Amino acid sequence: MVRGRKPFKQTNIRHLITKINPRSPISEQYKTVRTNLQFSAVDGDLNSMLITSSAPSEGKSSVTANLAVVFAQQGKKVLLIDADMRKPTLHYTFRLDNRKGLSSVLVGGTTFEESITKSDIQGLDLLPCGPVPPNPSELLGSKSMERLLSEASLQYDLVIFDTPPVLAVTDAQILANICDGVVMVVRSKQTEYESAQKAKALLEVGKAKLLGVVLNDKVMKKGSYYYYGAN
């Protein structure tokens, strides 16, 4: 994992399909997910949501980043927060310095405003993880986290959190209690049904409002064309 002043490794560079090819079939899938999320919140405001998975390596960080892009492309003012303070990836995806971010704001080392980075996508701002702390769950469950979300919600149309997998740690459950909704990512031919069910049950214990599930890496045949899933 690259931290501090260490240079980024080429292997960690990620590509945002919704940015580099917004009219591709994959980008259209993300726009469909965006529309479905908006319909799911028709009876209430969707000002904040978190995206998680049941287990690692299911593509939730890629899905999170691309969804943030398509919401911004729609004209919304979006803040994407890397709340995976155990294995952060947002600074790799957007080529950011990770010396300040969510963790430094929560402990009072930096202010919210000075830790925000504007992306090169109109309407999309970023809050990376910052230095990896020894106590992520405690920070995410703190009053400082509630204040940060309240402040962000006043400034942005939508705040999106990338969080750790549900079955690995309690972080997603903690944040689910203060967010308007939760999206869970499952990977085709990888995520076990029992794991997804257990993750759903744990989120419900945390009083989460489950907005939906994104099926990642699903190949669908239609005529002579193939349409790929969200990732």
C-alpha positions in Angstrom: 0.0 0.0 0.0 1.3 3.4 -0.9 1.2 6.1 1.7 2.7 9.5 2.5 5.3 10.7 0.0 6.0 7.4 -1.6 5.4 7.4 -5.4 2.3 5.7 -6.9 3.0 2.3 -8.4 1.8 1.8 -12.0 0.0 -1.4 -10.8 -2.2 0.7 -8.6 -3.5 3.0 -11.3 -7.2 2.5 -12.0 -9.2 3.8 -14.9 -12.7 5.3 -14.8 -14.6 4.1 -17.8 -17.4 6.6 -17.1 -14.8 9.4 -17.5 -12.8 8.2 -20.4 -15.7 6.7 -22.4 -19.0 8.1 -21.1 -21.0 6.6 -24.0 -19.7 3.1 -23.7 -22.1 0.2 -22.9 -20.5 -0.1 -19.4 -21.0 3.6 -18.7 -24.6 3.3 -19.8 -25.0 0.5 -17.2 -23.8 2.9 -14.5 -26.3 5.5 -15.7 -29.0 2.8 -15.3 -27.9 2.2 -11.8 -28.0 5.9 -11.1 -31.6 6.1 -12.4 -32.6 3.1 -10.3 -31.2 4.7 -7.2 -33.1 7.9 -7.8 -36.3 6.0 -8.2 -35.6 4.0 -5.0 -35.5 7.3 -3.1 -38.6 8.8 -4.7 -40.3 9.1 -1.3 -37.4 10.6 0.5 -34.2 12.6 0.0 -31.1 10.8 -1.1 -28.4 13.2 0.2 -25.9 10.6 1.4 -25.3 7.0 0.6 -22.6 4.4 1.2 -21.4 1.6 -1.0 -20.1 -1.6 0.3 -19.8 -5.3 -0.4 -19.9 -8.5 1.6 -16.3 -9.4 1.1 -13.1 -8.0 -0.4 -12.4 -8.0 -4.2 -15.9 -7.6 -5.3 -15.3 -4.3 -7.1 -17.1 -1.9 -4.7 -14.5 0.8 -5.0 -14.6 0.8 -8.8 -18.4 0.9 -8.7 -18.3 3.7 -6.1 -16.0 5.9 -8.2 -17.9 5.4 -11.4 -21.2 6.1 -9.8 -19.9 9.3 -8.3 -18.8 10.3 -11.9 -22.2 9.7 -13.5 -24.0 11.5 -10.7 -21.7 14.5 -11.3 -22.2 14.2 -15.1 -25.9 14.6 -14.4 -25.3 18.1 -13.0 -25.2 17.2 -9.3 -22.6 18.6 -6.9 -21.1 15.4 -5.5 -18.6 14.6 -2.7 -16.9 11.2 -2.9 -15.4 10.2 0.5 -13.0 7.3 1.0 -14.2 5.9 4.3 -12.3 2.6 3.8 -9.6 3.6 6.2 -8.1 0.1 6.2 -7.5 -0.3 2.5 -8.1 3.1 0.9 -8.1 3.4 -2.9 -9.6 6.7 -3.9 -6.1 8.4 -4.0 -5.0 5.8 -6.5 -8.0 6.1 -8.7 -7.8 9.9 -8.9 -4.0 10.3 -8.5 -4.3 12.2 -5.2 -1.9 13.0 -2.3 -3.2 11.0 0.7 -1.3 13.0 3.4 -4.6 14.6 4.5 -8.2 13.5 4.3 -11.0 12.0 6.2 -8.9 10.7 9.1 -7.1 14.0 9.6 -10.4 15.9 9.6 -11.9 13.6 12.2 -9.0 13.9 14.6 -8.9 17.7 14.2 -5.6 17.8 12.3 -7.0 19.6 9.3 -10.3 21.3 8.5 -13.0 19.9 6.2 -12.5 22.6 3.6 -8.7 22.3 3.3 -8.9 18.5 2.9 -11.3 18.6 -0.1 -9.8 18.2 -3.5 -11.5 19.2 -6.7 -11.4 16.5 -9.4 -11.1 17.3 -13.1 -14.7 16.2 -13.5 -17.1 19.1 -13.2 -19.2 18.9 -10.0 -17.2 16.1 -8.4 -15.1 16.8 -5.2 -13.0 14.3 -3.4 -12.1 13.6 0.2 -9.4 10.8 0.4 -8.8 8.6 3.4 -5.8 10.5 4.7 -3.2 8.7 6.9 -4.4 5.3 7.9 -5.5 5.4 11.6 -5.2 2.7 14.2 -8.9 3.0 15.2 -11.1 3.4 12.0 -14.3 2.1 13.6 -14.1 4.5 16.5 -13.5 7.5 14.2 -16.4 6.6 11.9 -18.7 6.3 14.9 -17.6 9.6 16.5 -19.5 12.8 16.8 -16.9 14.3 14.5 -18.1 12.0 11.8 -21.7 13.1 12.3 -20.7 16.8 12.2 -18.6 16.2 9.0 -21.6 14.6 7.2 -23.9 17.4 8.3 -21.5 20.0 7.0 -21.0 18.1 3.7 -24.8 17.6 3.3 -25.2 21.4 3.3 -22.6 21.9 0.6 -23.3 19.0 -1.7 -26.3 17.4 -3.5 -25.0 14.0 -2.8 -22.3 12.6 -0.5 -21.0 9.1 -1.4 -19.0 6.9 1.0 -16.7 4.0 -0.1 -16.6 1.7 2.9 -14.9 -1.6 3.8 -16.7 -5.0 3.3 -19.5 -5.7 5.7 -18.3 -9.1 6.8 -14.7 -8.0 7.4 -15.3 -5.1 9.9 -18.1 -3.1 11.4 -17.3 0.2 9.6 -20.1 0.0 7.0 -22.7 -0.8 9.7 -21.6 2.2 11.7 -21.9 4.6 8.8 -25.1 3.0 7.6 -26.8 4.4 10.7 -26.3 8.0 9.6 -26.6 7.7 5.8 -29.8 7.9 3.8 -29.1 4.6 2.0 -26.8 1.7 1.3 -25.8 0.0 -2.0 -24.2 -3.4 -1.8 -22.0 -4.7 -4.6 -21.8 -8.4 -5.4 -19.5 -10.0 -8.0 -20.9 -12.5 -10.5 -19.6 -16.1 -9.9 -17.7 -15.0 -6.8 -19.9 -13.7 -4.1 -21.5 -16.5 -2.1 -25.2 -16.3 -1.6 -24.9 -17.0 2.1 -22.3 -14.2 2.5 -24.6 -11.7 0.7 -27.5 -12.7 2.9 -25.4 -12.3 6.1 -24.1 -8.9 5.0 -27.7 -7.8 4.3 -28.8 -8.9 7.8 -25.9 -7.1 9.4 -26.7 -3.9 7.6 -30.3 -4.2 8.7 -29.1 -4.5 12.3 -27.3 -1.2 11.7 -30.6 0.3 10.7 -29.5 0.7 7.1 -31.9 1.5 4.3 -30.8 -0.9 1.5 -31.4 0.9 -1.8 -30.3 -2.0 -4.0 -27.6 -4.4 -5.1 -25.2 -4.0 -8.0 -24.3 -7.2 -9.8 -20.7 -6.7 -10.9 -18.9 -8.5 -13.8 -22.0 -10.2 -15.2 -21.7 -11.0 -18.9 -25.1 -10.8 -20.7 -25.6 -12.0 -24.2 -28.1 -10.3 -26.4 -28.1 -11.3 -30.0 -24.6 -11.2 -31.3 -23.6 -8.5 -28.7 -22.3 -8.8 -25.2 -23.1 -6.3 -22.5 -20.9 -6.3 -19.4 -21.9 -5.6 -15.9 -21.2 -2.6 -13.8 -17.4 -3.0 -13.4 
